[in-house]
Amino acid sequence: MCFFTQQTSDAVALEKRFNAKVESPNELLILNEVKGFTFPKTPVIIDKNPEIITQYKWGLIPHWSSNINVQKFTLNARIETLSEKPSFRDSTHKRCLILVNGFYEWKWLDAKGVKKEKYKITVSGNTPFALAGIYSNWVNKQTGELIHSYSILTTAANPLMAKIHNSKKRMPVVLLKEDEKKWLGNSDYNYFKFPYTNMLEAELI
């Protein structure tokens, strides 16, 4: 699973890497560790407007939800069962890129995970890259507030991540640069179940 990411790129770096304009540079979240359970707004690119980098809340709120409490259960979405889960099936064709500089995972050193090692996973040079995501637009019926939110898709761990995330053996769906447009273009999501992720590097911290 993926509950902690890193986003340390400024607007200039994101715009250069993703060939898109940051919508609100002054609101751009820059943190060494982004904690999913605080439901922060982080930079994303959505399929409807791929030339703009905007910010959505982490933790997808389905359009039919009566409140936002569901967010704590929707930080991640398993790609294998995406269309089966009520929270996600209406968003399978609402695609986004989640822009990060890395993510964090813990290696269990005992059977119950009492002792752990923390790893930061990046690509070479700690440059920004994209995770596959889905999003939703939810309206608070009491206030009229519109909230845009997303989930990070996860898949079976590759050999590197299986050694690190040895309890669940899961990892976020990391997109190759050349696959980013395919993801936004609503290509069959089964294509992305086993992405090529040998570009990843792990650092014990």
Secondary structure, DSSP 8 states (H G I E B T S, - for coil): ---EEEE---HHHHHHHHT-EES-GGG---EEEEEGGG--EEEEEETT-TTEEEEEEES---TT-SSGGGGGG-SEEEGGGGGGSTTTGGGTT-EEEEEESEEEEEEESSTTSSSEEEEEEEEGGG--EEEEEEEEEEE-TTT--EEEEEEEEEEE--HHHHHHSTTT-EEE-EE-GGGHHHHHTT--GGGGSS---TTEEEEE-
